[in-house]
């Protein structure tokens, strides 16, 4: 799951999460769009905040995840 999907799932604003983690909302937005270079301490803080394990958070570009999902669905539909 992406960082943005987690935040939206909990109906939280960028500002609410950023305030709690004591970071600027633009920093959070940056990592929601591409978390491939997120500092490990921030990734751990976000995982703890959302109550999920770090390995359940997709770390990378959100657009990459969408592309991988499309490819997976295409491959899965060919099995029928």
mmCIF file of the N, C-alpha and C atoms, coordinates in Angstrom:
data_MODEL
# 
_entry.id   MODEL 
# 
loop_
_atom_site.group_PDB 
_atom_site.id 
_atom_site.type_symbol 
_atom_site.label_atom_id 
_atom_site.label_alt_id 
_atom_site.label_comp_id 
_atom_site.label_asym_id 
_atom_site.label_entity_id 
_atom_site.label_seq_id 
_atom_site.pdbx_PDB_ins_code 
_atom_site.Cartn_x 
_atom_site.Cartn_y 
_atom_site.Cartn_z 
_atom_site.occupancy 
_atom_site.B_iso_or_equiv 
_atom_site.pdbx_formal_charge 
_atom_site.auth_seq_id 
_atom_site.auth_comp_id 
_atom_site.auth_asym_id 
_atom_site.auth_atom_id 
_atom_site.pdbx_PDB_model_num 
ATOM 1   N N  . UNK A 1 1  ? 0.846  -1.163  0.000   1.00 0.00 ? 1  UNK A N  1 
ATOM 2   C CA . UNK A 1 1  ? 0.000  0.000   0.000   1.00 0.00 ? 1  UNK A CA 1 
ATOM 3   C C  . UNK A 1 1  ? 0.899  1.236   0.000   1.00 0.00 ? 1  UNK A C  1 
ATOM 4   N N  . UNK A 1 2  ? 0.511  2.252   -0.723  1.00 0.00 ? 2  UNK A N  1 
ATOM 5   C CA . UNK A 1 2  ? 1.308  3.481   -0.763  1.00 0.00 ? 2  UNK A CA 1 
ATOM 6   C C  . UNK A 1 2  ? 1.043  4.335   0.473   1.00 0.00 ? 2  UNK A C  1 
ATOM 7   N N  . UNK A 1 3  ? 1.938  5.263   0.719   1.00 0.00 ? 3  UNK A N  1 
ATOM 8   C CA . UNK A 1 3  ? 1.756  6.176   1.848   1.00 0.00 ? 3  UNK A CA 1 
ATOM 9   C C  . UNK A 1 3  ? 0.485  7.002   1.684   1.00 0.00 ? 3  UNK A C  1 
ATOM 10  N N  . UNK A 1 4  ? 0.214  7.441   0.482   1.00 0.00 ? 4  UNK A N  1 
ATOM 11  C CA . UNK A 1 4  ? -1.000 8.229   0.242   1.00 0.00 ? 4  UNK A CA 1 
ATOM 12  C C  . UNK A 1 4  ? -2.241 7.384   0.491   1.00 0.00 ? 4  UNK A C  1 
ATOM 13  N N  . UNK A 1 5  ? -2.231 6.149   0.029   1.00 0.00 ? 5  UNK A N  1 
ATOM 14  C CA . UNK A 1 5  ? -3.386 5.273   0.232   1.00 0.00 ? 5  UNK A CA 1 
ATOM 15  C C  . UNK A 1 5  ? -3.642 5.048   1.720   1.00 0.00 ? 5  UNK A C  1 
ATOM 16  N N  . UNK A 1 6  ? -2.596 4.900   2.495   1.00 0.00 ? 6  UNK A N  1 
ATOM 17  C CA . UNK A 1 6  ? -2.766 4.745   3.940   1.00 0.00 ? 6  UNK A CA 1 
ATOM 18  C C  . UNK A 1 6  ? -3.409 5.991   4.543   1.00 0.00 ? 6  UNK A C  1 
ATOM 19  N N  . UNK A 1 7  ? -2.883 7.164   4.167   1.00 0.00 ? 7  UNK A N  1 
ATOM 20  C CA . UNK A 1 7  ? -3.423 8.409   4.719   1.00 0.00 ? 7  UNK A CA 1 
ATOM 21  C C  . UNK A 1 7  ? -4.882 8.595   4.340   1.00 0.00 ? 7  UNK A C  1 
ATOM 22  N N  . UNK A 1 8  ? -5.198 8.364   3.079   1.00 0.00 ? 8  UNK A N  1 
ATOM 23  C CA . UNK A 1 8  ? -6.573 8.526   2.599   1.00 0.00 ? 8  UNK A CA 1 
ATOM 24  C C  . UNK A 1 8  ? -7.491 7.504   3.271   1.00 0.00 ? 8  UNK A C  1 
ATOM 25  N N  . UNK A 1 9  ? -6.999 6.286   3.450   1.00 0.00 ? 9  UNK A N  1 
ATOM 26  C CA . UNK A 1 9  ? -7.787 5.240   4.099   1.00 0.00 ? 9  UNK A CA 1 
ATOM 27  C C  . UNK A 1 9  ? -8.215 5.646   5.510   1.00 0.00 ? 9  UNK A C  1 
ATOM 28  N N  . UNK A 1 10 ? -7.360 6.393   6.189   1.00 0.00 ? 10 UNK A N  1 
ATOM 29  C CA . UNK A 1 10 ? -7.676 6.869   7.534   1.00 0.00 ? 10 UNK A CA 1 
ATOM 30  C C  . UNK A 1 10 ? -8.351 8.241   7.533   1.00 0.00 ? 10 UNK A C  1 
ATOM 31  N N  . UNK A 1 11 ? -8.681 8.739   6.358   1.00 0.00 ? 11 UNK A N  1 
ATOM 32  C CA . UNK A 1 11 ? -9.346 10.045  6.209   1.00 0.00 ? 11 UNK A CA 1 
ATOM 33  C C  . UNK A 1 11 ? -8.566 11.167  6.891   1.00 0.00 ? 11 UNK A C  1 
ATOM 34  N N  . UNK A 1 12 ? -7.268 11.169  6.671   1.00 0.00 ? 12 UNK A N  1 
ATOM 35  C CA . UNK A 1 12 ? -6.404 12.185  7.260   1.00 0.00 ? 12 UNK A CA 1 
ATOM 36  C C  . UNK A 1 12 ? -5.893 13.132  6.183   1.00 0.00 ? 12 UNK A C  1 
ATOM 37  N N  . UNK A 1 13 ? -5.677 14.370  6.570   1.00 0.00 ? 13 UNK A N  1 
ATOM 38  C CA . UNK A 1 13 ? -5.098 15.337  5.637   1.00 0.00 ? 13 UNK A CA 1 
ATOM 39  C C  . UNK A 1 13 ? -3.571 15.267  5.716   1.00 0.00 ? 13 UNK A C  1 
ATOM 40  N N  . UNK A 1 14 ? -2.942 15.810  4.696   1.00 0.00 ? 14 UNK A N  1 
ATOM 41  C CA . UNK A 1 14 ? -1.477 15.918  4.716   1.00 0.00 ? 14 UNK A CA 1 
ATOM 42  C C  . UNK A 1 14 ? -1.017 16.663  5.962   1.00 0.00 ? 14 UNK A C  1 
ATOM 43  N N  . UNK A 1 15 ? -1.717 17.730  6.277   1.00 0.00 ? 15 UNK A N  1 
ATOM 44  C CA . UNK A 1 15 ? -1.338 18.573  7.405   1.00 0.00 ? 15 UNK A CA 1 
ATOM 45  C C  . UNK A 1 15 ? -1.431 17.818  8.726   1.00 0.00 ? 15 UNK A C  1 
ATOM 46  N N  . UNK A 1 16 ? -2.477 17.011  8.897   1.00 0.00 ? 16 UNK A N  1 
ATOM 47  C CA . UNK A 1 16 ? -2.638 16.261  10.145  1.00 0.00 ? 16 UNK A CA 1 
ATOM 48  C C  . UNK A 1 16 ? -1.479 15.295  10.371  1.00 0.00 ? 16 UNK A C  1 
ATOM 49  N N  . UNK A 1 17 ? -1.136 14.554  9.339   1.00 0.00 ? 17 UNK A N  1 
ATOM 50  C CA . UNK A 1 17 ? -0.052 13.577  9.465   1.00 0.00 ? 17 UNK A CA 1 
ATOM 51  C C  . UNK A 1 17 ? 1.284  14.293  9.632   1.00 0.00 ? 17 UNK A C  1 
ATOM 52  N N  . UNK A 1 18 ? 1.514  15.311  8.825   1.00 0.00 ? 18 UNK A N  1 
ATOM 53  C CA . UNK A 1 18 ? 2.774  16.056  8.903   1.00 0.00 ? 18 UNK A CA 1 
ATOM 54  C C  . UNK A 1 18 ? 2.951  16.697  10.276  1.00 0.00 ? 18 UNK A C  1 
ATOM 55  N N  . UNK A 1 19 ? 1.891  17.279  10.820  1.00 0.00 ? 19 UNK A N  1 
ATOM 56  C CA . UNK A 1 19 ? 1.971  17.889  12.149  1.00 0.00 ? 19 UNK A CA 1 
ATOM 57  C C  . UNK A 1 19 ? 2.357  16.863  13.202  1.00 0.00 ? 19 UNK A C  1 
ATOM 58  N N  . UNK A 1 20 ? 1.737  15.709  13.141  1.00 0.00 ? 20 UNK A N  1 
ATOM 59  C CA . UNK A 1 20 ? 2.014  14.664  14.119  1.00 0.00 ? 20 UNK A CA 1 
ATOM 60  C C  . UNK A 1 20 ? 3.468  14.199  14.035  1.00 0.00 ? 20 UNK A C  1 
ATOM 61  N N  . UNK A 1 21 ? 3.987  14.116  12.821  1.00 0.00 ? 21 UNK A N  1 
ATOM 62  C CA . UNK A 1 21 ? 5.361  13.647  12.625  1.00 0.00 ? 21 UNK A CA 1 
ATOM 63  C C  . UNK A 1 21 ? 6.385  14.782  12.656  1.00 0.00 ? 21 UNK A C  1 
ATOM 64  N N  . UNK A 1 22 ? 5.885  16.008  12.844  1.00 0.00 ? 22 UNK A N  1 
ATOM 65  C CA . UNK A 1 22 ? 6.730  17.198  12.922  1.00 0.00 ? 22 UNK A CA 1 
ATOM 66  C C  . UNK A 1 22 ? 7.591  17.383  11.669  1.00 0.00 ? 22 UNK A C  1 
ATOM 67  N N  . UNK A 1 23 ? 6.920  17.255  10.518  1.00 0.00 ? 23 UNK A N  1 
ATOM 68  C CA . UNK A 1 23 ? 7.559  17.531  9.232   1.00 0.00 ? 23 UNK A CA 1 
ATOM 69  C C  . UNK A 1 23 ? 6.654  18.472  8.448   1.00 0.00 ? 23 UNK A C  1 
ATOM 70  N N  . UNK A 1 24 ? 7.187  19.099  7.431   1.00 0.00 ? 24 UNK A N  1 
ATOM 71  C CA . UNK A 1 24 ? 6.393  19.996  6.590   1.00 0.00 ? 24 UNK A CA 1 
ATOM 72  C C  . UNK A 1 24 ? 5.497  19.153  5.680   1.00 0.00 ? 24 UNK A C  1 
ATOM 73  N N  . UNK A 1 25 ? 4.260  19.585  5.444   1.00 0.00 ? 25 UNK A N  1 
ATOM 74  C CA . UNK A 1 25 ? 3.367  18.829  4.551   1.00 0.00 ? 25 UNK A CA 1 
ATOM 75  C C  . UNK A 1 25 ? 3.959  18.568  3.166   1.00 0.00 ? 25 UNK A C  1 
ATOM 76  N N  . UNK A 1 26 ? 4.765  19.503  2.654   1.00 0.00 ? 26 UNK A N  1 
ATOM 77  C CA . UNK A 1 26 ? 5.384  19.288  1.339   1.00 0.00 ? 26 UNK A CA 1 
ATOM 78  C C  . UNK A 1 26 ? 6.366  18.118  1.346   1.00 0.00 ? 26 UNK A C  1 
ATOM 79  N N  . UNK A 1 27 ? 7.011  17.895  2.481   1.00 0.00 ? 27 UNK A N  1 
ATOM 80  C CA . UNK A 1 27 ? 7.918  16.746  2.607   1.00 0.00 ? 27 UNK A CA 1 
ATOM 81  C C  . UNK A 1 27 ? 7.113  15.457  2.531   1.00 0.00 ? 27 UNK A C  1 
ATOM 82  N N  . UNK A 1 28 ? 6.002  15.418  3.245   1.00 0.00 ? 28 UNK A N  1 
ATOM 83  C CA . UNK A 1 28 ? 5.145  14.228  3.203   1.00 0.00 ? 28 UNK A CA 1 
ATOM 84  C C  . UNK A 1 28 ? 4.609  14.007  1.797   1.00 0.00 ? 28 UNK A C  1 
ATOM 85  N N  . UNK A 1 29 ? 4.175  15.064  1.148   1.00 0.00 ? 29 UNK A N  1 
ATOM 86  C CA . UNK A 1 29 ? 3.677  14.956  -0.224  1.00 0.00 ? 29 UNK A CA 1 
ATOM 87  C C  . UNK A 1 29 ? 4.752  14.389  -1.150  1.00 0.00 ? 29 UNK A C  1 
ATOM 88  N N  . UNK A 1 30 ? 5.973  14.862  -0.994  1.00 0.00 ? 30 UNK A N  1 
ATOM 89  C CA . UNK A 1 30 ? 7.089  14.362  -1.811  1.00 0.00 ? 30 UNK A CA 1 
ATOM 90  C C  . UNK A 1 30 ? 7.229  12.853  -1.650  1.00 0.00 ? 30 UNK A C  1 
ATOM 91  N N  . UNK A 1 31 ? 7.191  12.379  -0.409  1.00 0.00 ? 31 UNK A N  1 
ATOM 92  C CA . UNK A 1 31 ? 7.371  10.945  -0.179  1.00 0.00 ? 31 UNK A CA 1 
ATOM 93  C C  . UNK A 1 31 ? 6.132  10.138  -0.541  1.00 0.00 ? 31 UNK A C  1 
ATOM 94  N N  . UNK A 1 32 ? 4.974  10.760  -0.545  1.00 0.00 ? 32 UNK A N  1 
ATOM 95  C CA . UNK A 1 32 ? 3.782  10.060  -1.031  1.00 0.00 ? 32 UNK A CA 1 
ATOM 96  C C  . UNK A 1 32 ? 3.883  9.821   -2.537  1.00 0.00 ? 32 UNK A C  1 
ATOM 97  N N  . UNK A 1 33 ? 4.513  10.728  -3.241  1.00 0.00 ? 33 UNK A N  1 
ATOM 98  C CA . UNK A 1 33 ? 4.667  10.585  -4.692  1.00 0.00 ? 33 UNK A CA 1 
ATOM 99  C C  . UNK A 1 33 ? 5.817  9.655   -5.058  1.00 0.00 ? 33 UNK A C  1 
ATOM 100 N N  . UNK A 1 34 ? 6.885  9.673   -4.267  1.00 0.00 ? 34 UNK A N  1 
ATOM 101 C CA . UNK A 1 34 ? 8.042  8.814   -4.527  1.00 0.00 ? 34 UNK A CA 1 
ATOM 102 C C  . UNK A 1 34 ? 8.770  8.568   -3.208  1.00 0.00 ? 34 UNK A C  1 
ATOM 103 N N  . UNK A 1 35 ? 8.534  7.418   -2.637  1.00 0.00 ? 35 UNK A N  1 
ATOM 104 C CA . UNK A 1 35 ? 9.127  7.100   -1.341  1.00 0.00 ? 35 UNK A CA 1 
ATOM 105 C C  . UNK A 1 35 ? 10.407 6.284   -1.468  1.00 0.00 ? 35 UNK A C  1 
ATOM 106 N N  . UNK A 1 36 ? 10.976 6.216   -2.661  1.00 0.00 ? 36 UNK A N  1 
ATOM 107 C CA . UNK A 1 36 ? 12.157 5.380   -2.864  1.00 0.00 ? 36 UNK A CA 1 
ATOM 108 C C  . UNK A 1 36 ? 13.379 5.859   -2.081  1.00 0.00 ? 36 UNK A C  1 
ATOM 109 N N  . UNK A 1 37 ? 13.436 7.145   -1.737  1.00 0.00 ? 37 UNK A N  1 
ATOM 110 C CA . UNK A 1 37 ? 14.585 7.643   -0.972  1.00 0.00 ? 37 UNK A CA 1 
ATOM 111 C C  . UNK A 1 37 ? 14.176 8.197   0.399   1.00 0.00 ? 37 UNK A C  1 
ATOM 112 N N  . UNK A 1 38 ? 13.087 7.687   0.945   1.00 0.00 ? 38 UNK A N  1 
ATOM 113 C CA . UNK A 1 38 ? 12.619 8.142   2.254   1.00 0.00 ? 38 UNK A CA 1 
ATOM 114 C C  . UNK A 1 38 ? 13.608 7.695   3.333   1.00 0.00 ? 38 UNK A C  1 
ATOM 115 N N  . UNK A 1 39 ? 13.951 8.571   4.264   1.00 0.00 ? 39 UNK A N  1 
ATOM 116 C CA . UNK A 1 39 ? 14.829 8.158   5.366   1.00 0.00 ? 39 UNK A CA 1 
ATOM 117 C C  . UNK A 1 39 ? 14.163 7.040   6.177   1.00 0.00 ? 39 UNK A C  1 
ATOM 118 N N  . UNK A 1 40 ? 14.949 6.067   6.590   1.00 0.00 ? 40 UNK A N  1 
ATOM 119 C CA . UNK A 1 40 ? 14.392 4.901   7.274   1.00 0.00 ? 40 UNK A CA 1 
ATOM 120 C C  . UNK A 1 40 ? 13.668 5.292   8.560   1.00 0.00 ? 40 UNK A C  1 
ATOM 121 N N  . UNK A 1 41 ? 14.167 6.295   9.267   1.00 0.00 ? 41 UNK A N  1 
ATOM 122 C CA . UNK A 1 41 ? 13.492 6.704   10.503  1.00 0.00 ? 41 UNK A CA 1 
ATOM 123 C C  . UNK A 1 41 ? 12.095 7.252   10.207  1.00 0.00 ? 41 UNK A C  1 
ATOM 124 N N  . UNK A 1 42 ? 11.941 7.970   9.098   1.00 0.00 ? 42 UNK A N  1 
ATOM 125 C CA . UNK A 1 42 ? 10.627 8.501   8.740   1.00 0.00 ? 42 UNK A CA 1 
ATOM 126 C C  . UNK A 1 42 ? 9.705  7.382   8.267   1.00 0.00 ? 42 UNK A C  1 
ATOM 127 N N  . UNK A 1 43 ? 10.246 6.438   7.523   1.00 0.00 ? 43 UNK A N  1 
ATOM 128 C CA . UNK A 1 43 ? 9.445  5.289   7.091   1.00 0.00 ? 43 UNK A CA 1 
ATOM 129 C C  . UNK A 1 43 ? 8.948  4.512   8.306   1.00 0.00 ? 43 UNK A C  1 
ATOM 130 N N  . UNK A 1 44 ? 9.815  4.312   9.284   1.00 0.00 ? 44 UNK A N  1 
ATOM 131 C CA . UNK A 1 44 ? 9.411  3.623   10.513  1.00 0.00 ? 44 UNK A CA 1 
ATOM 132 C C  . UNK A 1 44 ? 8.365  4.417   11.280  1.00 0.00 ? 44 UNK A C  1 
ATOM 133 N N  . UNK A 1 45 ? 8.550  5.732   11.356  1.00 0.00 ? 45 UNK A N  1 
ATOM 134 C CA . UNK A 1 45 ? 7.572  6.589   12.041  1.00 0.00 ? 45 UNK A CA 1 
ATOM 135 C C  . UNK A 1 45 ? 6.206  6.516   11.364  1.00 0.00 ? 45 UNK A C  1 
ATOM 136 N N  . UNK A 1 46 ? 6.193  6.537   10.036  1.00 0.00 ? 46 UNK A N  1 
ATOM 137 C CA . UNK A 1 46 ? 4.928  6.466   9.299   1.00 0.00 ? 46 UNK A CA 1 
ATOM 138 C C  . UNK A 1 46 ? 4.259  5.108   9.486   1.00 0.00 ? 46 UNK A C  1 
ATOM 139 N N  . UNK A 1 47 ? 5.041  4.042   9.452   1.00 0.00 ? 47 UNK A N  1 
ATOM 140 C CA . UNK A 1 47 ? 4.481  2.706   9.666   1.00 0.00 ? 47 UNK A CA 1 
ATOM 141 C C  . UNK A 1 47 ? 3.859  2.614   11.057  1.00 0.00 ? 47 UNK A C  1 
ATOM 142 N N  . UNK A 1 48 ? 4.554  3.125   12.058  1.00 0.00 ? 48 UNK A N  1 
ATOM 143 C CA . UNK A 1 48 ? 4.024  3.102   13.422  1.00 0.00 ? 48 UNK A CA 1 
ATOM 144 C C  . UNK A 1 48 ? 2.772  3.967   13.534  1.00 0.00 ? 48 UNK A C  1 
ATOM 145 N N  . UNK A 1 49 ? 2.794  5.128   12.909  1.00 0.00 ? 49 UNK A N  1 
ATOM 146 C CA . UNK A 1 49 ? 1.647  6.036   12.951  1.00 0.00 ? 49 UNK A CA 1 
ATOM 147 C C  . UNK A 1 49 ? 0.401  5.382   12.367  1.00 0.00 ? 49 UNK A C  1 
ATOM 148 N N  . UNK A 1 50 ? 0.569  4.699   11.241  1.00 0.00 ? 50 UNK A N  1 
ATOM 149 C CA . UNK A 1 50 ? -0.569 4.060   10.582  1.00 0.00 ? 50 UNK A CA 1 
ATOM 150 C C  . UNK A 1 50 ? -0.875 2.674   11.145  1.00 0.00 ? 50 UNK A C  1 
ATOM 151 N N  . UNK A 1 51 ? -0.017 2.176   12.018  1.00 0.00 ? 51 UNK A N  1 
ATOM 152 C CA . UNK A 1 51 ? -0.258 0.875   12.630  1.00 0.00 ? 51 UNK A CA 1 
ATOM 153 C C  . UNK A 1 51 ? -0.072 -0.292  11.676  1.00 0.00 ? 51 UNK A C  1 
ATOM 154 N N  . UNK A 1 52 ? 0.895  -0.171  10.781  1.00 0.00 ? 52 UNK A N  1 
ATOM 155 C CA . UNK A 1 52 ? 1.181  -1.239  9.822   1.00 0.00 ? 52 UNK A CA 1 
ATOM 156 C C  . UNK A 1 52 ? 2.668  -1.576  9.898   1.00 0.00 ? 52 UNK A C  1 
ATOM 157 N N  . UNK A 1 53 ? 3.023  -2.734  9.371   1.00 0.00 ? 53 UNK A N  1 
ATOM 158 C CA . UNK A 1 53 ? 4.437  -3.091  9.323   1.00 0.00 ? 53 UNK A CA 1 
ATOM 159 C C  . UNK A 1 53 ? 5.094  -2.357  8.158   1.00 0.00 ? 53 UNK A C  1 
ATOM 160 N N  . UNK A 1 54 ? 6.365  -2.100  8.305   1.00 0.00 ? 54 UNK A N  1 
ATOM 161 C CA . UNK A 1 54 ? 7.098  -1.379  7.264   1.00 0.00 ? 54 UNK A CA 1 
ATOM 162 C C  . UNK A 1 54 ? 7.071  -2.140  5.946   1.00 0.00 ? 54 UNK A C  1 
ATOM 163 N N  . UNK A 1 55 ? 7.091  -3.467  6.009   1.00 0.00 ? 55 UNK A N  1 
ATOM 164 C CA . UNK A 1 55 ? 7.113  -4.228  4.757   1.00 0.00 ? 55 UNK A CA 1 
ATOM 165 C C  . UNK A 1 55 ? 5.775  -4.232  4.029   1.00 0.00 ? 55 UNK A C  1 
ATOM 166 N N  . UNK A 1 56 ? 4.735  -3.702  4.655   1.00 0.00 ? 56 UNK A N  1 
ATOM 167 C CA . UNK A 1 56 ? 3.447  -3.602  3.959   1.00 0.00 ? 56 UNK A CA 1 
ATOM 168 C C  . UNK A 1 56 ? 3.291  -2.282  3.209   1.00 0.00 ? 56 UNK A C  1 
ATOM 169 N N  . UNK A 1 57 ? 4.265  -1.389  3.372   1.00 0.00 ? 57 UNK A N  1 
ATOM 170 C CA . UNK A 1 57 ? 4.232  -0.095  2.685   1.00 0.00 ? 57 UNK A CA 1 
ATOM 171 C C  . UNK A 1 57 ? 5.059  -0.201  1.410   1.00 0.00 ? 57 UNK A C  1 
ATOM 172 N N  . UNK A 1 58 ? 4.457  0.183   0.289   1.00 0.00 ? 58 UNK A N  1 
ATOM 173 C CA . UNK A 1 58 ? 5.190  0.198   -0.979  1.00 0.00 ? 58 UNK A CA 1 
ATOM 174 C C  . UNK A 1 58 ? 6.162  1.358   -0.955  1.00 0.00 ? 58 UNK A C  1 
ATOM 175 N N  . UNK A 1 59 ? 7.439  1.062   -1.145  1.00 0.00 ? 59 UNK A N  1 
ATOM 176 C CA . UNK A 1 59 ? 8.466  2.097   -1.187  1.00 0.00 ? 59 UNK A CA 1 
ATOM 177 C C  . UNK A 1 59 ? 8.954  2.240   -2.617  1.00 0.00 ? 59 UNK A C  1 
ATOM 178 N N  . UNK A 1 60 ? 8.632  3.342   -3.222  1.00 0.00 ? 60 UNK A N  1 
ATOM 179 C CA . UNK A 1 60 ? 8.986  3.618   -4.607  1.00 0.00 ? 60 UNK A CA 1 
ATOM 180 C C  . UNK A 1 60 ? 8.041  4.661   -5.155  1.00 0.00 ? 60 UNK A C  1 
ATOM 181 N N  . UNK A 1 61 ? 8.048  4.809   -6.459  1.00 0.00 ? 61 UNK A N  1 
ATOM 182 C CA . UNK A 1 61 ? 7.155  5.767   -7.099  1.00 0.00 ? 61 UNK A CA 1 
ATOM 183 C C  . UNK A 1 61 ? 5.751  5.187   -7.163  1.00 0.00 ? 61 UNK A C  1 
ATOM 184 N N  . UNK A 1 62 ? 4.774  5.999   -6.799  1.00 0.00 ? 62 UNK A N  1 
ATOM 185 C CA . UNK A 1 62 ? 3.379  5.551   -6.833  1.00 0.00 ? 62 UNK A CA 1 
ATOM 186 C C  . UNK A 1 62 ? 2.985  5.120   -8.240  1.00 0.00 ? 62 UNK A C  1 
ATOM 187 N N  . UNK A 1 63 ? 3.515  5.802   -9.247  1.00 0.00 ? 63 UNK A N  1 
ATOM 188 C CA . UNK A 1 63 ? 3.184  5.437   -10.630 1.00 0.00 ? 63 UNK A CA 1 
ATOM 189 C C  . UNK A 1 63 ? 3.742  4.064   -10.984 1.00 0.00 ? 63 UNK A C  1 
ATOM 190 N N  . UNK A 1 64 ? 4.876  3.684   -10.384 1.00 0.00 ? 64 UNK A N  1 
ATOM 191 C CA . UNK A 1 64 ? 5.435  2.352   -10.624 1.00 0.00 ? 64 UNK A CA 1 
ATOM 192 C C  . UNK A 1 64 ? 4.513  1.273   -10.080 1.00 0.00 ? 64 UNK A C  1 
ATOM 193 N N  . UNK A 1 65 ? 3.927  1.519   -8.925  1.00 0.00 ? 65 UNK A N  1 
ATOM 194 C CA . UNK A 1 65 ? 3.012  0.544   -8.337  1.00 0.00 ? 65 UNK A CA 1 
ATOM 195 C C  . UNK A 1 65 ? 1.792  0.360   -9.224  1.00 0.00 ? 65 UNK A C  1 
ATOM 196 N N  . UNK A 1 66 ? 1.253  1.451   -9.738  1.00 0.00 ? 66 UNK A N  1 
ATOM 197 C CA . UNK A 1 66 ? 0.090  1.358   -10.625 1.00 0.00 ? 66 UNK A CA 1 
ATOM 198 C C  . UNK A 1 66 ? 0.425  0.547   -11.870 1.00 0.00 ? 66 UNK A C  1 
ATOM 199 N N  . UNK A 1 67 ? 1.606  0.766   -12.429 1.00 0.00 ? 67 UNK A N  1 
ATOM 200 C CA . UNK A 1 67 ? 2.026  0.034   -13.623 1.00 0.00 ? 67 UNK A CA 1 
ATOM 201 C C  . UNK A 1 67 ? 2.195  -1.452  -13.315 1.00 0.00 ? 67 UNK A C  1 
ATOM 202 N N  . UNK A 1 68 ? 2.803  -1.768  -12.189 1.00 0.00 ? 68 UNK A N  1 
ATOM 203 C CA . UNK A 1 68 ? 2.989  -3.169  -11.812 1.00 0.00 ? 68 UNK A CA 1 
ATOM 204 C C  . UNK A 1 68 ? 1.642  -3.854  -11.608 1.00 0.00 ? 68 UNK A C  1 
ATOM 205 N N  . UNK A 1 69 ? 0.691  -3.151  -11.027 1.00 0.00 ? 69 UNK A N  1 
ATOM 206 C CA . UNK A 1 69 ? -0.639 -3.714  -10.813 1.00 0.00 ? 69 UNK A CA 1 
ATOM 207 C C  . UNK A 1 69 ? -1.323 -3.993  -12.149 1.00 0.00 ? 69 UNK A C  1 
ATOM 208 N N  . UNK A 1 70 ? -1.203 -3.064  -13.094 1.00 0.00 ? 70 UNK A N  1 
ATOM 209 C CA . UNK A 1 70 ? -1.792 -3.268  -14.422 1.00 0.00 ? 70 UNK A CA 1 
ATOM 210 C C  . UNK A 1 70 ? -1.182 -4.493  -15.092 1.00 0.00 ? 70 UNK A C  1 
ATOM 211 N N  . UNK A 1 71 ? 0.138  -4.635  -15.003 1.00 0.00 ? 71 UNK A N  1 
ATOM 212 C CA . UNK A 1 71 ? 0.812  -5.780  -15.607 1.00 0.00 ? 71 UNK A CA 1 
ATOM 213 C C  . UNK A 1 71 ? 0.363  -7.082  -14.953 1.00 0.00 ? 71 UNK A C  1 
ATOM 214 N N  . UNK A 1 72 ? 0.215  -7.070  -13.646 1.00 0.00 ? 72 UNK A N  1 
ATOM 215 C CA . UNK A 1 72 ? -0.233 -8.252  -12.918 1.00 0.00 ? 72 UNK A CA 1 
ATOM 216 C C  . UNK A 1 72 ? -1.640 -8.647  -13.351 1.00 0.00 ? 72 UNK A C  1 
ATOM 217 N N  . UNK A 1 73 ? -2.530 -7.671  -13.448 1.00 0.00 ? 73 UNK A N  1 
ATOM 218 C CA . UNK A 1 73 ? -3.908 -7.960  -13.859 1.00 0.00 ? 73 UNK A CA 1 
ATOM 219 C C  . UNK A 1 73 ? -3.943 -8.527  -15.270 1.00 0.00 ? 73 UNK A C  1 
ATOM 220 N N  . UNK A 1 74 ? -3.111 -7.991  -16.147 1.00 0.00 ? 74 UNK A N  1 
ATOM 221 C CA . UNK A 1 74 ? -3.056 -8.489  -17.524 1.00 0.00 ? 74 UNK A CA 1 
ATOM 222 C C  . UNK A 1 74 ? -2.599 -9.941  -17.546 1.00 0.00 ? 74 UNK A C  1 
ATOM 223 N N  . UNK A 1 75 ? -1.552 -10.253 -16.811 1.00 0.00 ? 75 UNK A N  1 
ATOM 224 C CA . UNK A 1 75 ? -1.032 -11.621 -16.759 1.00 0.00 ? 75 UNK A CA 1 
ATOM 225 C C  . UNK A 1 75 ? -2.054 -12.562 -16.144 1.00 0.00 ? 75 UNK A C  1 
ATOM 226 N N  . UNK A 1 76 ? -2.718 -12.104 -15.089 1.00 0.00 ? 76 UNK A N  1 
ATOM 227 C CA . UNK A 1 76 ? -3.702 -12.931 -14.398 1.00 0.00 ? 76 UNK A CA 1 
ATOM 228 C C  . UNK A 1 76 ? -4.894 -13.230 -15.299 1.00 0.00 ? 76 UNK A C  1 
ATOM 229 N N  . UNK A 1 77 ? -5.310 -12.275 -16.115 1.00 0.00 ? 77 UNK A N  1 
ATOM 230 C CA . UNK A 1 77 ? -6.465 -12.485 -16.990 1.00 0.00 ? 77 UNK A CA 1 
ATOM 231 C C  . UNK A 1 77 ? -6.132 -13.434 -18.136 1.00 0.00 ? 77 UNK A C  1 
ATOM 232 N N  . UNK A 1 78 ? -4.873 -13.621 -18.438 1.00 0.00 ? 78 UNK A N  1 
ATOM 233 C CA . UNK A 1 78 ? -4.462 -14.525 -19.520 1.00 0.00 ? 78 UNK A CA 1 
ATOM 234 C C  . UNK A 1 78 ? -4.483 -15.984 -19.084 1.00 0.00 ? 78 UNK A C  1 
ATOM 235 N N  . UNK A 1 79 ? -4.610 -16.244 -17.792 1.00 0.00 ? 79 UNK A N  1 
ATOM 236 C CA . UNK A 1 79 ? -4.577 -17.611 -17.283 1.00 0.00 ? 79 UNK A CA 1 
ATOM 237 C C  . UNK A 1 79 ? -5.875 -18.359 -17.505 1.00 0.00 ? 79 UNK A C  1 
ATOM 238 N N  . UNK A 1 80 ? -6.935 -17.674 -17.828 1.00 0.00 ? 80 UNK A N  1 
ATOM 239 C CA . UNK A 1 80 ? -8.243 -18.324 -17.997 1.00 0.00 ? 80 UNK A CA 1 
ATOM 240 C C  . UNK A 1 80 ? -8.323 -19.134 -19.257 1.00 0.00 ? 80 UNK A C  1 
# 
